[in-house]
Amino acid sequence: MKQLTVHENLFEGAVAFQHGDGWLQPVRLKVNEIPLHHEAFVERATTPGGSRLRFATTSDNLLLEVAATDDDTPRIFDLTTDNALLATVALQPGSTEVKFDNLPPGRKTLELWLPTHQPVKIRRLTIDDGEELSSSPDPRPRWVTYGSSITHCKTAHSPSRTWPAVAARRRGLNLTSLGYGGNCQMEPLVAMMIRDLPAAFISLKVGINMSRGTVAQRTYRTLLIGMVKIIREKHPTTPIAVISPIISPPREDTPGATGMTLRMMRDELELAVNRLRECGDDNVHYFSGLELFGEDLVADYLPDLLHPNGDGYEIMGRNFATQVIDKILPQAGGSKPAL
């Protein structure tokens, strides 16, 4: 077997990297700005959340070595081609080797999806003797999506089966997923980070975290407008989709700590987008989260009345592809993966 050092050019979906003694960790924030963020945000942003290794190889077998953690739950890894999920591996607590055997023969481009919700420090890749592995940059249009735990997708079946991953793979997009569980607050630093990322399409799925009382009605709409305006500094015409909260029955009509219900949040977001369009921004679009995940899905797919389960996230990803991507990027292609 041949051991290889993992370099930054093998990654897609990461914003930056932290380096240590023999390891590399993909993160979803600017490393030099870590002291400027709230600690809860940093905790979520240093998880992979859609980050993945992408490479071409002739090897029939693959081994990824990662650093051990104190986490007492398995870490889930996926290996995919552009159109198919090849394998899912659950790395047990204390284990450090993720093995994928009997891969398709010949040269193939693979994506190795890292756990969505647990930090991963990568040490090395190992392939078969006499075989090759090289970077394979993703040429597909870049999609940056921002959101809460419902975009972070802790309860997805596996990392390539979150709703953003499902939508991206169905429509042939290069995904950067900025879902931060409990920490989608439309903060200026995050808006500036999105502004600085390359993107052919941007989506902002916002609102639910603010139902806990962090933002009042007076500032909710203006925060979204400010976020869009900051992004526009470097993305003047990039299509932006603003998506309101999906259904959550206990929060639909019950005010949070600052008096806002989910129905009010949807109205405010739609109004914000309408005002932006009135002021000349024709490339910002509003979509109701109820079109992605509505009342008809609650009984079977929303067990805690807030977060979809694994099957629910896949439904949501399929709905996002048809209800949002197809309307904003009708040229997006991509075949349906075998999930």
NORJO-V723162 format. One record per run of one state. SS is the DSSP state (alpha for helix, beta for strand, coil for the rest). FROM is the first residue (numbers start at 1). LEN is the number of residues. If there is no record, write none. Layout:
ss-><SS	SS>
from-><FROM	FROM>
len-><LEN	LEN>
This chain:
ss-><coil	beta	coil	alpha	beta	coil	beta	coil	beta	coil	alpha	coil	alpha	coil	beta	coil	beta	coil	beta	coil	beta	coil	beta	coil	beta	coil	beta	coil	beta	coil	beta	coil	alpha	coil	alpha	coil	alpha	coil	beta	coil	alpha	coil	beta	coil	alpha	coil	alpha	coil	beta	coil	alpha	coil	alpha	coil	beta	coil	alpha	coil	alpha	coil	alpha	coil	beta	coil>
from-><1	2	6	8	11	13	16	21	23	28	31	37	39	46	52	58	62	67	75	81	84	92	97	101	108	114	122	128	133	136	142	148	149	153	159	162	163	172	174	180	188	197	201	206	208	213	217	233	239	244	249	253	262	279	284	288	289	292	295	302	310	329	338	339>
len-><1	4	2	3	2	3	5	2	5	3	6	2	7	6	6	4	5	8	6	3	8	5	4	7	6	8	6	5	3	6	6	1	4	6	3	1	9	2	6	8	9	4	5	2	5	4	16	6	5	5	4	9	17	5	4	1	3	3	7	8	19	9	1	1>
